[in-house]
Amino acid sequence: MLTYLSWGLQILILTAGIHVFLRFVRTTRGNPLIRGLFLSVLVGVVGLWGLATVFQLEELKHILEGSTGFIVIGLAIVFQPELRRAIAQIGEHSFAKRTREPTAEALRKVAAAVRNMASRREGALICFEREHSLNTVVETGSTIGARVSRRLLESVFHPGGALHDGAVIVRETQVVAAGCVLPLSKHDDLDRSVGTRHRAAVGLTEESDAVVVVVSEETGSISLAREGRLAKDIAPERIEEELRATLESNGGAASSRGPGFLTVLARSGRRDFGWLAGSALLAWGSWYAAHQSIRTQLDFMLHVIDGSTVGRRVPSAGELLILTPGRNMRARTKSGNELFKVSVSGPRGQFSELGGTLRGTFEIDDPAWEGGPLDLSSVRWEERVVGLDYRWGSSGSPELVIERSATRRLQLKPTDIVVDTTRVDPYFEVRAAEIRFDPGPSLTVSGPESVVAALGESIPLELQPIVLAPTDLDGVRERVRLGKSLVERNLTLPDDSGVHVFIPVLPVQRNAGSLRKDIALVCLSPAKKDLLDRWTLPANSQTAGLTIVTSGLIPANADPGSPAVLERKAAITRFVEENLRVYVDVAELPPPEEGRSAEVHLAWVRDWRDNPQVFGLDESTLGGWEDLSVQLYSEPRVLLEPVPPASTENP
């Protein structure tokens, strides 16, 4: 905010200075030249310079900037007399001094003289000096230096007198000069009947704030000129009132005190609006040209990046891309630091073309180059701006090192995959033995020759860990990526050699114990019920050995010896003892000539999911993937023995 206020204050000061200068010189004899020159500078210099800036016409802009100094010197030479006169008049132009407007007594005397001359049809031209000095006009006539009086004015304008054809200049209560020559008005809209005396009166009021009374020699009519306008045919009895209304300060009686600063400022603004606007525009153009030409320095941070690692030849904002001639060449900084400072200096106006950032390309043409300092003069900047100087900051130029790259194919093993299971559901576990690769375990690695050769030997193959989430309940498929240490060694994986790994995540399987159950001999086919009387279980196959296996019923991180785990295992064992049936179906026996082996079957009387509370589980927390199974560790088949025939001997 303070910056904008400072800019506005500078433009305001320049506007005031330019306007004061123009006010002093525009009432000179060279006023037409001043107008033409002012318009030429305003349109030719400021307009053309703005056009060159908008459309980036660099050559035209350079010509205008180079000729500015010559224009200033030319103005000083051409207007040297006016400048000297203006400096001499500065002391006179003060708001604290008495006004140059005539007193009421002087107005009465002038009005009386005008009425008398009008009645006699004697031509007259009386100019009242106000804020603008009329010294240049005074110099064209004869100095009088007498107090205003009716007789003096009538004698000056008496026909036949030496001074009657010129104008009289009245300053306060003095007639300072007579026989003065006034500039003629150039306006074409004046009435053709208006004579030279009236045109001279209008011409003076166009170039100053003077008020001029004109008495026509032909008709005796009285006219009043002010601000470039001519009021004709004023009644003689009203001339004093009109003069008083026009000249007196603050609308009251004529006073000896000058108008206030704000009043003068308002009058000047209304009267010189066009000049003020032009002065403001010229001030803004001068300030902007100076503002843009001030040399300044800005610092930018650039990332030095090997173009082969990012796969592009156009740098992004804030990047300095290094392009190597061979596909097997890599460029890096010797220090390992990629961020460097670049200082840019030049005219402030040139920085707007940078867009607030730098980006460039450093291309290595020699395939045999081994490295060295990065020369900024060889950098191709994307926004090249003429007139700006580029140099490295305090850290100095980065030292480039060129490395030849190689490619190697490695075979992955499940043990190479690091899996972070800290967030996995405690009732699930990773089956490391079931990890598999897609499309296969072959991984292609590219990088510096020395690093690639040592990979898997002195440099371990580090892969990016795979982090499992609580929602990964079936498994996860992720792309294999190199670990941080290998990336820092500039190793990469080609885009077309993507290898994915599938990591199975399944419910935790835990052994809840073992037990033995009696084997029942049954016949599930009513048509073969008589087989029960013909077959029996051998003595060594009366019971079956069983192992109880749970899935997702005991957490993976649970302590096997904790009371909670022991209690749950005991509950599971009791449930199995009470609800599991082990049997052999004699109906499944093959024909006698084919054998007598029968399979041992397991059957549940009741499903544990119907009452999970027996295991201390809440039904609302079950996910549906929990399971309870029983596996035989004894022989899955038994050899039945035939029942011996009953004895028929009598005791």
C-alpha positions in Angstrom: 0.0 0.0 0.0 2.8 2.4 0.9 4.5 1.6 -2.5 1.4 2.7 -4.4 1.1 5.9 -2.3 4.7 6.7 -3.0 4.1 6.2 -6.8 1.0 8.4 -6.7 2.9 11.2 -4.8 5.7 11.1 -7.3 3.3 11.4 -10.3 1.4 14.2 -8.5 4.7 16.2 -8.0 5.7 15.7 -11.6 2.2 16.7 -12.8 2.4 19.9 -10.7 5.9 20.7 -12.0 5.0 20.2 -15.6 1.8 22.2 -15.3 3.6 25.1 -13.6 6.2 25.1 -16.4 3.5 25.1 -19.1 1.6 27.9 -17.4 4.7 30.1 -17.4 5.8 29.5 -21.0 2.4 29.2 -22.7 1.7 33.0 -22.4 4.9 33.8 -24.3 5.2 34.9 -27.9 6.1 31.3 -28.7 2.7 30.0 -27.4 1.8 28.3 -30.7 5.1 26.5 -30.7 4.4 25.5 -27.1 1.0 24.0 -28.0 2.4 22.2 -31.0 5.4 20.9 -29.0 3.3 19.9 -26.1 0.9 17.9 -28.3 3.9 16.4 -30.2 5.5 15.2 -27.0 2.2 14.0 -25.6 1.1 12.0 -28.7 4.4 11.3 -30.3 6.5 10.3 -27.4 4.1 9.1 -24.7 1.7 7.6 -27.3 4.3 5.9 -29.3 6.1 4.6 -26.2 2.9 3.1 -24.9 2.2 1.5 -28.2 5.7 0.0 -28.4 5.3 -1.3 -24.8 1.9 -3.0 -25.5 2.9 -4.6 -28.8 6.5 -5.3 -27.7 8.0 -3.2 -30.5 11.5 -3.4 -29.0 13.4 -1.4 -31.7 10.9 1.5 -31.6 11.0 1.4 -27.8 14.8 1.5 -27.8 14.8 4.6 -30.2 12.3 6.5 -28.0 14.2 5.7 -24.8 17.5 6.8 -26.4 16.1 10.1 -27.7 14.5 11.2 -24.4 17.6 13.0 -23.2 18.0 14.9 -26.5 14.4 16.0 -26.3 14.9 17.4 -22.8 18.1 19.3 -23.9 16.3 20.6 -27.0 13.5 22.0 -24.9 16.0 23.7 -22.6 17.7 25.4 -25.6 14.6 26.4 -27.4 12.9 27.9 -24.3 16.0 29.3 -22.6 14.6 32.9 -22.5 11.2 31.7 -21.2 12.9 29.5 -18.5 14.9 32.5 -17.3 11.8 34.6 -17.2 9.9 31.9 -15.4 12.5 31.5 -12.7 12.5 35.3 -12.2 8.7 35.2 -11.8 8.5 32.3 -9.4 8.9 34.7 -6.4 6.0 36.8 -7.6 3.6 33.8 -8.0 2.6 33.2 -4.4 -0.8 32.5 -2.8 0.3 34.4 0.2 0.8 37.7 -1.7 -1.9 40.3 -2.4 -4.0 39.6 -5.4 -3.5 41.5 -8.6 -7.2 42.2 -8.9 -8.1 45.9 -8.8 -9.8 47.5 -5.8 -13.4 48.7 -5.9 -12.3 52.3 -6.3 -10.2 51.3 -9.3 -13.1 49.5 -10.9 -15.3 52.5 -10.5 -12.8 54.7 -12.4 -12.3 52.1 -15.1 -16.1 51.8 -15.5 -16.6 55.5 -15.7 -13.9 55.8 -18.4 -15.4 52.9 -20.4 -18.9 54.5 -20.3 -17.5 57.9 -21.5 -15.5 56.3 -24.3 -18.4 54.2 -25.4 -20.6 57.2 -25.6 -18.0 58.9 -27.8 -17.4 55.7 -29.8 -13.7 55.7 -29.0 -12.1 52.3 -29.2 -10.5 50.9 -26.1 -8.8 47.6 -24.9 -8.3 47.3 -21.1 -6.8 44.1 -19.7 -7.0 43.2 -16.0 -4.1 41.0 -14.8 -5.0 38.3 -12.4 -3.1 35.2 -11.3 -1.2 34.7 -14.6 1.6 37.2 -15.1 1.2 39.4 -18.2 4.8 40.6 -18.2 5.4 39.2 -21.7 2.5 41.3 -22.9 3.7 44.4 -21.0 7.1 44.1 -22.7 5.4 44.7 -26.1 4.1 48.1 -25.0 5.2 51.3 -23.2 5.6 51.4 -19.5 3.2 53.7 -17.7 3.4 52.9 -14.0 0.6 55.3 -12.9 -2.4 54.9 -10.7 -5.7 54.0 -12.4 -7.8 57.2 -13.2 -10.6 58.0 -15.6 -8.6 60.8 -17.3 -5.5 58.7 -17.8 -7.5 55.9 -19.6 -9.4 58.4 -21.7 -6.2 60.2 -22.8 -4.5 56.9 -23.7 -7.3 55.8 -26.0 -8.0 59.3 -27.4 -8.1 59.0 -31.2 -4.8 60.2 -32.7 -2.8 59.3 -29.7 0.4 57.2 -30.1 -0.9 54.5 -27.8 -4.6 54.3 -28.6 -4.3 51.3 -30.9 -2.8 49.0 -28.3 -4.0 47.6 -25.0 -3.7 48.9 -21.5 -2.6 46.5 -18.8 -4.1 47.1 -15.3 -2.4 45.4 -12.3 -4.2 46.0 -9.0 -4.5 49.8 -8.9 -1.8 50.6 -11.5 -1.8 51.1 -15.2 1.5 49.3 -15.8 1.7 49.6 -19.6 -0.1 50.9 -22.7 0.1 50.3 -26.4 0.6 46.5 -25.8 0.1 43.9 -28.5 -2.2 41.0 -27.7 -2.2 37.6 -29.4 -5.2 37.1 -31.7 -7.6 34.3 -31.2 -7.4 31.4 -33.6 -10.9 30.2 -33.0 -13.0 29.9 -36.1 -16.3 30.0 -34.3 -16.1 33.7 -33.6 -18.6 36.0 -35.4 -17.2 37.2 -38.7 -18.3 40.7 -37.7 -15.9 40.7 -34.7 -12.9 43.0 -35.4 -9.2 42.7 -34.6 -9.6 44.4 -31.2 -12.2 41.9 -30.1 -10.1 38.9 -31.4 -7.1 40.2 -29.5 -9.2 40.4 -26.3 -10.4 36.8 -26.7 -6.9 35.6 -27.7 -5.4 36.9 -24.4 -8.1 35.3 -22.3 -7.5 32.0 -24.1 -3.9 31.9 -22.9 -4.3 33.4 -19.5 -6.9 34.2 -16.8 -7.0 37.9 -17.6 -10.3 39.8 -18.0 -10.5 42.2 -21.0 -12.9 45.1 -21.5 -13.4 46.1 -25.2 -15.1 49.3 -26.5 -16.0 49.1 -30.2 -14.8 52.1 -32.2 -17.5 51.5 -34.8 -20.6 51.0 -32.7 -19.6 52.1 -29.2 -20.8 48.8 -27.7 -19.1 47.4 -24.7 -17.9 43.7 -24.6 -16.3 41.6 -21.9 -13.8 38.8 -22.6 -12.9 36.1 -20.2 -11.8 32.4 -20.4 -11.9 32.5 -24.2 -15.5 33.7 -24.4 -16.8 37.1 -25.5 -19.9 38.7 -23.9 -21.1 41.5 -26.2 -23.4 44.5 -25.9 -23.1 45.0 -22.2 -25.2 48.0 -21.0 -22.9 50.9 -19.9 -24.7 51.2 -16.6 -23.9 47.5 -15.9 -20.3 47.4 -16.8 -19.1 48.2 -13.3 -21.3 45.5 -11.9 -20.1 42.9 -14.4 -16.5 43.8 -13.7 -17.0 43.5 -10.0 -18.7 40.1 -10.4 -15.9 38.8 -12.6 -12.9 40.2 -10.7 -13.8 40.4 -7.1 -12.6 37.6 -4.8 -15.1 35.3 -3.0 -18.1 37.0 -4.6 -18.0 40.0 -2.2 -16.5 43.5 -2.2 -13.1 43.9 -3.6 -10.6 43.1 -0.9 -6.9 43.4 -0.4 -6.5 39.7 0.5 -5.9 37.1 -2.1 -8.2 34.1 -2.7 -7.6 30.9 -0.6 -5.5 28.0 -1.9 -8.5 25.8 -2.5 -10.3 28.5 -4.4 -7.4 29.2 -6.6 -6.9 25.4 -7.1 -10.6 25.0 -8.1 -10.4 27.9 -10.6 -7.2 26.6 -12.1 -8.7 23.1 -12.5 -11.8 24.4 -14.3 -9.8 26.8 -16.5 -6.9 24.5 -17.3 -8.6 21.1 -17.3 -7.1 20.1 -20.7 -3.6 21.3 -19.8 -3.9 19.6 -16.4 -5.0 16.3 -18.0 -2.2 16.5 -20.5 0.3 17.4 -17.8 -0.8 14.4 -15.7 -0.5 12.1 -18.7 2.9 13.4 -19.5 4.0 13.1 -15.9 2.8 9.5 -15.7 4.7 8.7 -18.9 7.8 10.3 -17.6 7.5 8.6 -14.3 6.8 5.2 -15.9 9.7 5.5 -18.3 12.0 6.4 -15.4 10.5 3.6 -13.3 11.1 1.0 -16.0 14.6 2.2 -16.7 15.9 1.9 -13.1 18.2 -1.0 -12.9 17.4 -3.6 -10.3 18.3 -7.1 -9.4 16.1 -10.1 -8.6 17.1 -13.6 -7.4 15.5 -16.8 -8.7 15.9 -20.4 -7.4 16.5 -23.0 -10.2 16.3 -26.8 -9.9 19.1 -28.3 -12.0 17.5 -31.5 -13.4 18.7 -34.2 -15.8 16.3 -34.2 -18.7 16.7 -37.9 -19.3 15.2 -38.7 -15.8 12.0 -36.7 -16.4 11.5 -37.7 -20.0 11.0 -34.2 -21.5 12.9 -31.5 -23.4 10.9 -28.5 -22.3 11.6 -27.2 -18.8 8.9 -26.2 -16.3 8.9 -23.0 -14.3 11.9 -22.9 -12.0 13.8 -25.6 -13.8 17.2 -25.7 -15.6 17.0 -28.8 -17.7 20.3 -30.6 -18.7 20.1 -32.4 -22.0 22.7 -35.0 -22.8 23.6 -36.3 -26.4 23.4 -40.0 -25.6 20.7 -42.2 -24.2 23.2 -43.8 -21.9 24.5 -40.5 -20.4 23.2 -39.0 -17.2 24.1 -35.5 -15.8 24.1 -34.6 -12.1 25.7 -32.0 -9.9 28.9 -32.9 -8.1 27.7 -31.6 -4.8 24.4 -33.5 -5.0 22.5 -30.3 -4.5 19.9 -29.5 -7.2 18.8 -26.0 -6.0 20.9 -23.0 -7.0 20.4 -19.3 -7.0 20.5 -17.2 -10.2 20.7 -13.4 -9.9 19.2 -11.4 -12.8 19.9 -7.7 -13.2 18.7 -5.1 -15.6 16.1 -2.4 -16.2 13.1 -2.9 -14.1 10.7 -2.8 -17.0 12.4 -5.8 -18.6 11.5 -8.1 -15.7 7.8 -8.0 -16.6 8.6 -10.1 -19.7 10.0 -12.9 -17.5 6.6 -13.7 -16.0 8.0 -13.9 -12.5 10.1 -17.0 -13.0 13.0 -18.5 -14.9 13.3 -21.7 -17.0 16.0 -22.8 -19.3 17.9 -25.6 -21.1 21.6 -26.4 -21.0 22.3 -28.8 -23.9 25.5 -30.8 -24.0 26.7 -31.4 -27.6 29.9 -33.2 -27.1 29.4 -36.9 -26.3 32.9 -37.1 -24.8 32.4 -34.3 -22.3 33.0 -35.5 -18.8 31.6 -32.6 -16.9 32.6 -29.2 -15.5 31.1 -25.8 -14.5 27.6 -25.0 -15.9 28.1 -21.8 -17.9 25.0 -19.6 -17.8 26.0 -17.9 -21.1 25.3 -21.2 -22.8 21.8 -21.7 -21.3 18.9 -21.3 -23.7 16.3 -19.4 -21.7 12.6 -20.0 -22.6 11.8 -16.3 -22.0 14.9 -14.6 -23.3 14.8 -10.9 -22.5 17.2 -8.5 -24.2 19.1 -6.2 -21.7 19.1 -8.6 -18.7 22.3 -10.0 -17.2 22.3 -13.5 -15.7 24.8 -14.8 -13.2 25.1 -17.4 -10.5 24.3 -16.4 -6.9 26.5 -16.6 -3.8 26.7 -20.4 -4.0 28.5 -20.2 -7.3 28.2 -22.2 -10.5 27.2 -25.9 -10.1 29.7 -28.5 -11.1 28.2 -31.0 -13.5 29.3 -34.7 -13.5 28.5 -36.9 -16.5 27.8 -40.6 -15.9 27.3 -43.3 -18.4 24.3 -45.4 -17.6 23.7 -49.2 -18.0 20.7 -51.5 -17.8 20.4 -54.8 -15.8 17.8 -57.4 -15.3 17.3 -58.8 -11.8 15.3 -61.8 -10.5 13.0 -60.9 -7.6 12.3 -63.2 -4.7 9.3 -62.9 -2.2 11.9 -62.1 0.5 12.9 -58.9 -1.5 9.4 -57.5 -0.8 9.1 -55.5 2.4 5.5 -55.5 3.7 4.4 -53.1 6.4 1.6 -55.0 8.3 1.3 -52.6 11.3 -2.2 -51.5 10.2 -3.5 -54.9 9.1 -6.5 -56.3 10.9 -5.2 -58.4 13.8 -7.3 -61.4 12.7 -5.6 -61.4 9.3 -2.0 -62.2 8.2 0.2 -62.0 5.1 0.9 -65.4 3.5 4.5 -64.7 2.5 4.9 -68.0 0.9 2.1 -67.2 -1.5 3.5 -63.9 -2.8 3.7 -63.9 -6.6 4.8 -61.4 -9.3 3.1 -60.3 -12.5 4.0 -60.8 -15.3 7.0 -62.4 -13.7 9.9 -61.8 -11.2 12.2 -60.2 -13.7 12.9 -56.5 -12.9 14.9 -54.1 -15.3 16.9 -51.4 -13.6 18.7 -48.5 -15.2 21.3 -46.1 -13.8 25.0 -45.3 -13.5 27.3 -48.1 -14.7 29.1 -48.5 -11.4 26.0 -48.6 -9.3 24.2 -51.0 -11.6 27.1 -53.4 -11.6 27.3 -53.4 -7.7 23.5 -53.8 -7.3 22.6 -57.0 -5.4 26.2 -57.4 -4.2 27.9 -54.5 -2.4 24.7 -52.5 -2.9 21.6 -54.3 -1.6 18.4 -54.3 -3.7 16.1 -52.1 -1.7 12.5 -51.9 -2.8 9.9 -49.4 -1.6 8.0 -50.9 1.3 4.3 -51.8 0.6 2.0 -50.5 3.3 -1.1 -52.5 3.9 -4.3 -50.8 5.0 -7.0 -52.2 7.4 -9.3 -52.7 4.4 -6.9 -54.9 2.5 -8.6 -58.2 3.6 -8.2 -60.3 0.5 -4.8 -59.0 -0.7 -3.2 -56.2 -2.5 -1.6 -55.7 -6.0 1.1 -53.0 -6.1 3.8 -51.9 -8.6 7.3 -52.7 -7.5 9.3 -49.5 -7.0 12.9 -48.8 -6.0 13.7 -47.8 -2.5 14.9 -44.3 -1.4 18.6 -45.2 -1.2 18.6 -46.5 -4.8 16.7 -43.5 -6.2 19.3 -41.3 -4.5 21.9 -43.2 -6.5 20.1 -42.2 -9.7 18.7 -45.7 -10.4 15.4 -45.8 -12.3 12.9 -48.3 -13.6 12.0 -48.0 -17.3 8.3 -47.2 -17.8 7.9 -50.3 -20.0 9.3 -52.7 -17.4 6.6 -52.5 -14.8 6.4 -55.4 -12.4 3.5 -55.9 -10.0 3.5 -58.0 -6.9 0.4 -59.7 -5.4 0.5 -60.0 -1.6 -2.3 -62.3 -0.2 -3.9 -61.2 3.1 -6.0 -64.0 4.7 -7.5 -64.8 8.0 -5.1 -65.9 10.7 -4.9 -69.8 11.0 -4.2 -71.1 14.4 -4.0 -74.6 15.9 -6.5 -74.7 18.8 -5.4 -78.2 20.0 -6.0 -81.9 19.2 -8.2 -84.7 20.6 -9.4 -88.2 19.9 -13.0 -89.2 19.2 -14.6 -92.6 19.0 -15.5 -93.8 15.5 -19.0 -94.9 15.1 -19.9 -97.7 12.6 -23.1 -96.7 10.8 -25.1 -97.6 7.7 -26.8 -94.7 6.0 -28.5 -96.9 3.4 -31.6 -98.7 4.8 -31.3 -101.3 2.1 -27.9 -102.4 3.4 -28.7 -102.3 7.1 -27.8 -106.0 7.4 -24.1 -105.1 6.8 -23.9 -103.7 10.3 -24.2 -107.3 11.6 -21.5 -108.5 9.3 -18.7 -105.9 9.9 -16.9 -104.4 12.9 -14.1 -102.0 13.6 -10.8 -103.5 14.5 -9.4 -102.8 18.0 -6.6 -100.4 16.7 -9.1 -98.2 14.8 -11.7 -97.5 17.4 -10.8 -93.8 17.7 -9.7 -91.0 15.3 -7.0 -88.4 16.0 -8.2 -84.9 15.2 -6.5 -81.4 14.9 -8.6 -78.3 15.5 -7.8 -75.4 13.1 -9.3 -71.9 13.4 -9.3 -69.1 10.9 -9.8 -65.6 12.2 -10.9 -66.7 15.6 -7.6 -66.0 17.4 -5.7 -62.8 16.7 -2.2 -63.1 15.1 -0.6 -60.9 17.8 -2.3 -62.8 20.7 0.0 -64.4 23.3 -0.7 -68.2 23.1 -0.2 -68.5 26.9 -2.6 -65.7 27.8 -5.7 -66.6 29.9 -8.0 -65.2 27.2 -6.4 -67.4 24.4 -6.4 -70.4 26.6 -10.0 -69.9 27.6 -11.1 -69.5 24.0 -9.2 -72.7 22.9 -10.8 -74.6 25.7 -14.2 -73.4 24.6 -13.5 -74.4 21.0 -12.3 -77.9 22.2 -15.4 -78.5 24.2 -17.6 -77.4 21.3 -15.8 -79.9 19.0 -16.1 -82.7 21.5 -19.8 -82.1 21.9 -20.8 -81.4 18.4 -18.5 -83.4 16.1 -19.3 -86.9 15.0 -16.8 -89.3 13.5 -18.1 -92.3 11.7 -17.6 -95.0 9.0 -20.5 -95.9 6.7 -20.5 -99.6 5.9 -22.8 -98.9 3.0 -19.7 -97.4 1.2 -17.9 -100.7 1.3 -16.9 -102.1 -2.0 -17.8 -105.6 -3.1 -16.1 -108.3 -1.0 -13.8 -109.3 -3.7 -12.5 -105.6 -4.1 -11.6 -105.0 -0.4 -12.9 -103.9 2.9 -11.5 -100.3 3.3 -13.9 -97.6 4.3 -13.4 -93.8 4.6 -13.6 -92.0 8.0 -16.2 -89.2 7.9 -16.7 -86.0 10.0 -20.0 -84.4 10.6 -21.2 -81.4 12.8 -24.3 -81.7 14.9 -24.4 -78.0 15.3 -22.8 -75.0 13.6 -20.8 -72.7 15.9 -22.0 -69.6 14.1 -25.5 -70.2 15.5 -24.1 -69.4 18.9 -20.7 -67.6 18.7 -21.1 -66.6 22.3 -19.7 -70.0 23.3 -16.3 -68.8 22.1 -16.7 -65.4 23.7 -17.4 -63.7 20.4 -20.0 -61.0 19.6 -22.1 -61.8 16.6 -22.2 -58.2 15.5 -18.4 -58.1 15.2 -18.1 -61.2 12.9 -17.1 -60.5 9.3 -18.2 -63.7 7.7 -14.7 -64.9 7.0 -14.1 -66.7 10.3 -14.0 -70.5 10.2 -13.5 -73.5 12.4 -12.3 -76.8 10.8 -11.1 -80.2 12.0 -8.5 -82.2 10.3 -7.7 -85.9 10.7 -4.1 -86.7 11.7 -4.9 -90.4 12.0 -5.6 -92.7 9.1 -8.4 -91.4 6.9 -9.5 -94.9 6.0 -9.9 -98.0 8.1 -10.0 -101.8 7.3 -13.2 -103.3 8.6 -13.2 -106.8 10.0 -16.0 -109.3 9.4 -18.0 -110.4 12.4 -17.1 -114.0 13.2 -20.1 -116.4 12.7 -22.0 -117.4 15.8 -21.1 -120.9 17.3 -23.8 -123.7 16.6 -22.5 -126.4 19.0 -24.6 -127.4 22.0 -23.0 -127.2 25.3 
